[in-house]
Amino acid sequence: MPQIQFRDKIEDVQIGQLFSELGYDGPDPAEHENQWSVEVLSFDGFYSIEGFRTVEPQGTYLLETECGKKLEGADDHIVLEHTGWTKMKDLREGDKLVSHDHSPVISKITQKSVKKKLYDLQVAISHSFMTNGVLSHNSHFLVALGANAMRAGKNVLHYTFELSETNVGLRYDSNLCDMNSNEVQDNKDIVKAKYQENDLGRLIIKEFPTGSASVLTLRNHIEKLSMKGFVPGVIMVDYADVMRSTRSYDSMRHELKLIYEELRNMAMEMNVPIWTASQANRDSANSNIVGLENMSEAYGKAMVADVVLSVSRKAVEKATGAARLFVAKNRAGKDGILFPIHIDTGRSKIEILDENQLTLGEAVSQDASDTKNLLRKKWNELNSAE
């Protein structure tokens, strides 16, 4: 149950009830703009809701905490656990969730067999919101890659299986026009002028429902685009883990490996790079740097990929946007190197702060040195206050 602010009134409301009261609760999946100036509570204040989305009925998980709070969501719904962003299906009893005022411990997890109609909010700037006190989230890395490819004059084909075409397009506008996503719709003339000023590659965004698209689906769509004169220079798949396999296996890891193999084969045949994203596993929660061994569900995905990049952030870095980009694998060049980066979710931008690369050993030593300096600073502050 999120907390909303509407016409200067703050109240707790069920998401389904909110959609119904705003007239957005139709029988079919749909996307709606926020015409009511509704804001939702995130970790550090209220943020504008950019859009409301109803999705097809899905199976859900119900989380119950020791303090009596409950949260129900799809298996791929992401919430903030004390060690990092985690899918609901990967949570376990005893895990601590990040809450607005404390850290509730999960006491029970129930997988629901009956499919249920679900609702989603697209939130400006923070891209997260509090649900029954728990922080929920949605992501940006592929948009940053696609936008930079457009700046280099490449045609970009972006497939989205979770967000709508409208919301993905809004993130591209935000990045390419260098303005916060919540400002884009109020500055359409400025956005159009910026596009006219810049010589960019073309962009096509295509949405498929989660679990409905296979590699064959993408091949057929690309063939239709080629008949219309659009040839992609790079393809973004957001994201491969929720695609449909062309062959069924008893094990999820085998299906995922096949999906990645089919994507790589398509990339080689078309001579076009394909980027996708994947969640890290639970072991990565205790890692300063996310490596190949931390890829969720199937290590085989890492073996298939030609290049693997990971983004990691400590809990204390989340508020500042600081993070680390690790080149975990690179068939055609150097790997095992690390770059400090800054993530601006308001503009879907990722910036390398220092081009001087670090090795793993140097990064560990630097982390230890930074920790010692922070402790020394706190100690001096305590002594000076006495």
Backbone torsions as a table, in degrees:
resi	resn	phi	psi	omega
1	MET	NA	105.9	179.5
2	PRO	-77.4	160.9	174.9
3	GLN	-103.5	125.3	-176.6
4	ILE	-115.1	159.5	174.4
5	GLN	-122.7	119.4	-175.1
6	PHE	-140.9	119.8	-179.1
7	ARG	54.0	48.2	176.7
8	ASP	65.0	11.8	177.6
9	LYS	-112.0	131.4	-179.7
10	ILE	-107.2	130.6	179.3
11	GLU	-154.3	155.5	172.9
12	ASP	-86.2	138.3	-176.3
13	VAL	-149.9	143.6	172.9
14	GLN	-67.5	140.3	-178.1
15	ILE	-59.9	-43.5	179.0
16	GLY	-60.6	-39.5	178.2
17	GLN	-64.8	-40.5	178.8
18	LEU	-61.4	-46.3	179.1
19	PHE	-61.1	-41.0	-178.5
20	SER	-65.5	-43.6	-178.0
21	GLU	-66.5	-30.2	179.9
22	LEU	-87.6	-2.1	179.0
23	GLY	79.1	24.4	-176.5
24	TYR	-106.6	12.2	-172.0
25	ASP	-104.7	60.4	178.9
26	GLY	-79.4	174.4	-176.0
27	PRO	-72.9	-24.7	-175.5
28	ASP	-107.5	154.2	174.8
29	PRO	-56.3	137.2	-176.4
30	ALA	-157.0	162.8	178.5
31	GLU	-121.5	135.0	-178.3
32	HIS	-132.9	143.0	174.6
33	GLU	-81.5	157.0	178.1
34	ASN	-82.6	102.2	-179.9
35	GLN	-99.8	6.8	-170.2
36	TRP	-119.5	6.4	-179.3
37	SER	57.1	38.3	178.5
38	VAL	-83.5	134.2	175.8
39	GLU	-117.2	153.0	-178.6
40	VAL	-125.1	148.3	-177.5
41	LEU	-76.4	125.4	170.6
42	SER	-108.2	-168.1	-172.6
43	PHE	-66.1	-32.3	-174.3
44	ASP	-121.0	25.8	176.7
45	GLY	137.9	-176.4	-178.7
46	PHE	-88.7	137.4	177.7
47	TYR	-128.1	151.7	-178.9
48	SER	-68.1	139.8	173.3
49	ILE	-83.8	121.5	-178.2
50	GLU	-80.3	-31.4	-178.1
51	GLY	-163.9	157.1	177.6
52	PHE	-115.3	137.8	-177.0
53	ARG	-136.7	128.7	170.9
54	THR	-103.3	140.2	-176.8
55	VAL	-123.4	168.2	-179.0
56	GLU	-64.3	152.6	178.8
57	PRO	-55.3	136.1	-178.8
58	GLN	-137.5	161.4	171.2
59	GLY	-70.9	150.8	-175.2
60	THR	-132.7	167.4	171.5
61	TYR	-116.9	141.5	176.1
62	LEU	-113.3	120.0	177.7
63	LEU	-100.1	135.9	173.6
64	GLU	-124.2	136.3	-177.6
65	THR	-107.6	164.1	-179.1
66	GLU	-62.6	-24.2	-179.8
67	CYS	-89.2	6.0	173.8
68	GLY	94.1	0.0	-179.5
69	LYS	-84.9	152.1	-179.3
70	LYS	-128.0	150.1	177.3
71	LEU	-144.6	125.3	178.7
72	GLU	-117.2	135.9	-179.9
73	GLY	-164.7	170.4	179.0
74	ALA	-65.1	161.0	-175.9
75	ASP	-63.2	-29.0	179.7
76	ASP	-93.9	3.2	176.2
77	HIS	-63.6	134.3	-173.3
78	ILE	-104.7	130.0	175.5
79	VAL	-125.5	163.5	-177.7
80	LEU	-94.9	106.8	172.4
81	GLU	-88.5	162.4	-171.0
82	HIS	-63.5	-16.1	178.5
83	THR	-102.4	-2.2	177.5
84	GLY	144.7	176.4	179.4
85	TRP	-66.4	131.5	-173.1
86	THR	-141.1	138.7	174.5
87	LYS	-69.4	149.3	-178.1
88	MET	-61.4	-35.0	-179.0
89	LYS	-69.2	-17.4	-179.1
90	ASP	-96.2	-3.3	179.2
91	LEU	-76.5	154.8	-179.2
92	ARG	-131.8	157.3	174.8
93	GLU	-60.3	135.1	-176.7
94	GLY	98.8	-15.2	176.4
95	ASP	-67.2	148.6	178.3
96	LYS	-102.9	131.7	178.4
97	LEU	-98.0	152.8	175.9
98	VAL	-85.0	122.6	-177.7
99	SER	-119.6	171.2	-178.4
100	HIS	-67.9	-31.3	-175.1
101	ASP	-130.5	-9.1	178.4
102	HIS	-160.3	-172.4	-178.9
103	SER	-118.6	86.4	-178.6
104	PRO	-65.1	140.1	179.5
105	VAL	-96.8	132.8	179.4
106	ILE	-71.0	123.5	179.9
107	SER	-101.0	-23.4	-177.4
108	LYS	-156.5	139.7	176.4
109	ILE	-127.3	125.8	-178.9
110	THR	-123.5	126.3	175.4
111	GLN	-89.3	120.9	-177.2
112	LYS	-85.2	132.2	-179.3
113	SER	-84.8	-28.1	-179.5
114	VAL	-82.0	127.7	179.3
115	LYS	-71.6	143.9	-174.0
116	LYS	-132.8	141.7	176.2
117	LYS	-66.0	132.7	-175.2
118	LEU	-119.0	160.7	-177.0
119	TYR	-129.0	150.5	-180.0
120	ASP	-140.2	148.0	176.8
121	LEU	-116.6	135.8	173.0
122	GLN	-100.9	113.8	-170.7
123	VAL	-106.7	134.9	-179.5
124	ALA	-71.2	150.4	172.1
125	ILE	62.5	-66.3	-175.0
126	SER	-78.3	-25.9	-177.6
127	HIS	51.6	35.8	177.9
128	SER	-156.4	159.4	178.5
129	PHE	-152.8	156.1	-179.8
130	MET	-84.4	127.1	176.0
131	THR	-121.5	112.1	-172.8
132	ASN	53.0	35.9	178.1
133	GLY	86.9	-7.5	-178.0
134	VAL	-100.2	139.5	-176.7
135	LEU	-84.7	123.8	177.8
136	SER	-112.0	157.7	-167.3
137	HIS	-146.1	159.3	168.7
138	ASN	-142.5	154.2	-154.8
139	SER	-119.4	180.0	-160.1
140	HIS	-144.4	-9.2	-167.8
141	PHE	-60.5	-43.5	-176.8
142	LEU	-66.4	-32.8	176.8
143	VAL	-64.8	-41.6	178.3
144	ALA	-61.1	-42.7	177.6
145	LEU	-63.4	-45.7	-179.1
146	GLY	-63.8	-41.1	179.7
147	ALA	-64.2	-40.7	178.5
148	ASN	-67.8	-33.0	175.7
149	ALA	-66.1	-38.4	177.3
150	MET	-64.4	-38.4	177.6
151	ARG	-62.7	-29.2	178.3
152	ALA	-84.5	5.0	176.9
153	GLY	87.9	10.2	-179.2
154	LYS	-86.6	143.1	171.1
155	ASN	-78.2	131.1	-175.2
156	VAL	-114.3	130.6	173.9
157	LEU	-113.9	114.8	-173.8
158	HIS	-114.0	114.4	175.6
159	TYR	-95.6	132.0	179.4
160	THR	-124.9	132.1	-177.5
161	PHE	-114.3	-0.6	179.8
162	GLU	-128.4	-53.3	177.7
163	LEU	-81.8	158.3	178.1
164	SER	-78.7	162.3	176.4
165	GLU	-59.2	-38.2	-179.5
166	THR	-61.7	-46.1	-177.4
167	ASN	-70.5	-36.7	175.8
168	VAL	-64.9	-42.5	177.9
169	GLY	-61.5	-37.4	177.9
170	LEU	-62.5	-37.8	178.8
171	ARG	-68.0	-38.3	175.4
172	TYR	-63.8	-43.5	176.9
173	ASP	-57.7	-44.4	-178.7
174	SER	-60.9	-45.1	-179.3
175	ASN	-68.8	-51.3	-173.5
176	LEU	-70.8	-27.6	-179.1
177	CYS	-100.4	0.2	175.8
178	ASP	54.1	54.4	174.5
179	MET	-143.7	152.8	179.2
180	ASN	-59.5	144.5	-175.6
181	SER	-59.3	-30.0	-179.6
182	ASN	-76.8	-5.4	179.0
183	GLU	-99.8	-13.9	-171.6
184	VAL	-61.8	-50.0	-174.3
185	GLN	-66.9	-23.5	177.8
186	ASP	-87.8	-4.3	-177.2
187	ASN	-131.2	47.0	-175.8
188	LYS	-62.2	-36.0	-179.9
189	ASP	-67.1	-39.4	177.8
190	ILE	-65.4	-40.9	179.1
191	VAL	-61.6	-46.5	179.6
192	LYS	-61.4	-40.7	-179.6
193	ALA	-64.8	-40.0	179.4
194	LYS	-64.3	-39.0	177.5
195	TYR	-66.2	-36.6	178.8
196	GLN	-69.1	-30.8	-179.4
197	GLU	-74.9	-28.6	-172.9
198	ASN	-103.7	144.7	177.6
199	ASP	-96.4	96.8	-174.4
200	LEU	-115.2	159.1	170.7
201	GLY	-70.6	167.4	-179.9
202	ARG	-83.3	156.1	-179.1
203	LEU	-131.4	129.9	171.0
204	ILE	-124.8	128.0	178.2
205	ILE	-112.7	128.3	-179.8
206	LYS	-127.6	127.8	-179.2
207	GLU	-103.7	135.4	170.7
208	PHE	-127.4	144.5	177.1
209	PRO	-60.4	149.0	179.3
210	THR	-54.5	130.3	176.3
211	GLY	78.7	5.5	-175.9
212	SER	-101.0	-24.2	-173.1
213	ALA	-100.6	131.8	172.0
214	SER	-108.1	178.7	177.0
215	VAL	-63.2	-32.4	177.0
216	LEU	-63.2	-37.6	177.3
217	THR	-60.5	-45.2	-179.9
218	LEU	-66.1	-40.9	178.9
219	ARG	-59.5	-45.4	-179.4
220	ASN	-63.3	-40.2	179.6
221	HIS	-66.4	-41.8	179.9
222	ILE	-64.2	-37.5	178.4
223	GLU	-64.2	-40.1	177.6
224	LYS	-65.0	-39.0	178.5
225	LEU	-65.4	-38.3	-179.6
226	SER	-63.8	-32.0	177.6
227	MET	-68.2	-21.2	177.8
228	LYS	-97.6	6.5	175.4
229	GLY	90.9	7.9	179.2
230	PHE	-100.5	118.6	177.3
231	VAL	-117.4	114.7	-177.8
232	PRO	-70.6	142.1	173.9
233	GLY	-95.3	-19.5	175.9
234	VAL	-157.0	145.7	-178.0
235	ILE	-121.2	130.2	176.5
236	MET	-106.1	128.9	179.3
237	VAL	-119.1	108.0	-174.5
238	ASP	-113.4	88.3	-4.4
239	TYR	-141.7	164.1	-168.1
240	ALA	-63.0	-29.2	-175.8
241	ASP	-65.0	-18.8	179.6
242	VAL	-108.6	16.0	174.2
243	MET	-81.4	167.7	177.7
244	ARG	-96.5	131.7	178.5
245	SER	-76.2	150.8	177.9
246	THR	-82.1	-5.7	179.1
247	ARG	-143.9	139.2	-177.7
248	SER	-91.7	139.3	176.3
249	TYR	-127.9	160.0	174.4
250	ASP	-71.8	-28.8	-177.1
251	SER	-104.4	130.9	178.0
252	MET	-60.7	-36.7	-176.8
253	ARG	-62.7	-33.4	178.9
254	HIS	-72.0	-37.5	177.2
255	GLU	-64.6	-44.1	180.0
256	LEU	-62.5	-42.5	179.4
257	LYS	-60.8	-40.5	178.6
258	LEU	-64.2	-43.0	178.5
259	ILE	-57.5	-46.2	-179.4
260	TYR	-66.5	-36.8	177.4
261	GLU	-64.8	-41.0	-179.9
262	GLU	-67.7	-37.7	176.3
263	LEU	-64.3	-42.0	-180.0
264	ARG	-65.6	-40.5	177.4
265	ASN	-61.4	-41.7	178.7
266	MET	-63.9	-41.1	179.2
267	ALA	-62.3	-41.6	179.9
268	MET	-67.5	-42.8	-179.9
269	GLU	-64.2	-38.2	-178.4
270	MET	-87.4	-13.3	-175.2
271	ASN	58.3	44.2	-178.4
272	VAL	-132.2	131.3	177.1
273	PRO	-69.5	141.1	176.6
274	ILE	-121.1	125.5	176.9
275	TRP	-108.7	139.1	172.8
276	THR	-140.1	176.7	-178.5
277	ALA	-127.4	155.7	179.1
278	SER	-148.2	150.7	177.3
279	GLN	-77.1	149.1	170.5
280	ALA	-82.8	156.7	-179.8
281	ASN	-82.5	-179.2	-175.4
282	ARG	-66.6	-30.3	-179.9
283	ASP	-63.1	-24.4	-177.7
284	SER	-69.8	-15.1	-179.0
285	ALA	-61.0	-28.7	-178.7
286	ASN	-99.7	10.4	-176.8
287	SER	-107.6	132.5	173.9
288	ASN	-69.4	-29.9	-179.1
289	ILE	-127.7	130.4	-179.3
290	VAL	-89.3	120.4	-178.9
291	GLY	-109.1	-172.9	-178.7
292	LEU	-59.8	-35.7	-177.9
293	GLU	-67.2	-12.0	-177.2
294	ASN	-95.9	2.6	-179.3
295	MET	-68.6	131.1	-174.2
296	SER	-70.3	146.6	171.6
297	GLU	72.7	-47.9	-173.6
298	ALA	-149.6	116.2	175.4
299	TYR	-65.1	-23.0	179.4
300	GLY	-60.0	-26.7	177.7
301	LYS	-59.8	-41.0	-179.2
302	ALA	-67.6	-34.4	-179.5
303	MET	-69.6	-31.4	-179.5
304	VAL	-76.3	-37.1	-173.5
305	ALA	-67.4	147.5	175.6
306	ASP	-86.0	-35.4	179.5
307	VAL	-133.4	132.3	176.3
308	VAL	-127.5	120.3	174.8
309	LEU	-112.1	143.5	175.2
310	SER	-126.8	146.4	176.5
311	VAL	-117.5	126.8	-179.2
312	SER	-132.0	146.7	178.1
313	ARG	-141.2	137.6	171.5
314	LYS	-79.3	162.1	-178.1
315	ALA	-58.9	-38.3	-177.5
316	VAL	-72.7	-14.5	-177.4
317	GLU	-91.7	-15.1	-173.0
318	LYS	-60.8	-39.5	-176.7
319	ALA	-69.9	-27.8	-177.0
320	THR	-92.7	-13.3	-177.6
321	GLY	86.1	0.5	-179.9
322	ALA	-71.4	144.9	179.2
323	ALA	-162.4	179.2	178.4
324	ARG	-128.5	136.5	176.0
325	LEU	-107.0	119.3	-176.0
326	PHE	-112.9	126.9	174.5
327	VAL	-84.9	94.1	-173.9
328	ALA	-79.1	-29.3	-179.4
329	LYS	-151.9	141.6	178.8
330	ASN	-156.7	101.8	-177.0
331	ARG	-63.3	-32.4	-171.5
332	ALA	-104.5	8.3	-177.0
333	GLY	-164.8	-159.8	-175.1
334	LYS	-79.2	140.4	174.6
335	ASP	-133.2	-175.9	-177.1
336	GLY	72.7	24.2	-179.1
337	ILE	-117.8	158.5	-170.2
338	LEU	-132.1	141.4	177.2
339	PHE	-129.6	134.9	171.5
340	PRO	-74.2	136.5	-177.5
341	ILE	-134.4	165.7	173.5
342	HIS	-123.4	130.5	-179.5
343	ILE	-107.2	121.2	176.9
344	ASP	-109.9	95.7	-177.7
345	THR	-69.8	-22.5	177.8
346	GLY	-65.0	-28.3	-179.7
347	ARG	-118.6	5.9	-176.6
348	SER	52.5	44.0	-177.8
349	LYS	-115.8	144.4	175.1
350	ILE	-128.8	122.8	-174.5
351	GLU	-121.0	130.2	174.3
352	ILE	-77.9	121.9	-174.5
353	LEU	-81.2	-32.1	-177.1
354	ASP	-143.5	117.6	-176.9
355	GLU	-76.6	-3.2	175.1
356	ASN	-77.5	104.7	-175.6
357	GLN	-70.4	151.4	177.6
358	LEU	-116.3	146.5	170.3
359	THR	-82.8	170.9	179.3
360	LEU	-60.6	-43.0	179.7
361	GLY	-62.2	-42.2	178.9
362	GLU	-66.3	-37.2	179.8
363	ALA	-66.0	-41.7	178.9
364	VAL	-63.9	-43.3	178.8
365	SER	-63.6	-40.2	179.7
366	GLN	-66.6	-40.4	177.2
367	ASP	-60.6	-43.3	179.6
368	ALA	-63.8	-41.0	179.6
369	SER	-66.0	-41.3	178.7
370	ASP	-63.2	-39.9	178.9
371	THR	-64.0	-43.9	178.9
372	LYS	-62.9	-41.9	180.0
373	ASN	-64.2	-38.7	179.1
374	LEU	-65.8	-43.4	178.6
375	LEU	-64.1	-39.8	179.3
376	ARG	-64.0	-40.2	179.4
377	LYS	-63.9	-44.3	179.5
378	LYS	-64.2	-39.1	179.3
379	TRP	-63.2	-43.0	179.4
380	ASN	-65.3	-36.9	178.9
381	GLU	-65.3	-39.3	179.2
382	LEU	-67.3	-41.0	180.0
383	ASN	-67.0	-38.0	-178.7
384	SER	-71.7	-23.1	-179.0
385	ALA	-81.1	-17.5	-177.8
386	GLU	-75.4	NA	NA
